Amino acid sequence: MSNENLRKQAHDLDVTVWVGKSGIGSVVDELSDQLQSNELVKVKFLRAARGGTSTEELAEELAEEVNAELIETRGNTAVFH
């Protein structure tokens, strides 16, 4: 499926993973589990997680950690495939 179609699908998705002050390390297992049973997972990066880092940087790092594809970032949320 193309990234454009995945983005359209992601539009109606609810956030199911939140990254807080514990950072991305604390959600790696949860995101991996969710990606095994769902094609797309939407993640929200709370202010405490971002610190001086952009959502895009954190999302790219998280995608690498779980070996997933980062479909898009918008505001403080990211969609993984």
FENFENZI-V221437 format. One record per helix or strand of 2 or more residues. SS is the DSSP state (H for helix, E for strand). FROM is the first residue (numbers start at 1). TO is the last residue. If there is no record, write none. Layout:
BEGIN
ss={SS & SS}
from={FROM & FROM}
to={TO & TO}
END
This chain:
BEGIN
ss={H & E & H & E & H & H & E & E}
from={3 & 15 & 24 & 41 & 47 & 55 & 70 & 77}
to={11 & 19 & 37 & 45 & 50 & 66 & 74 & 80}
END
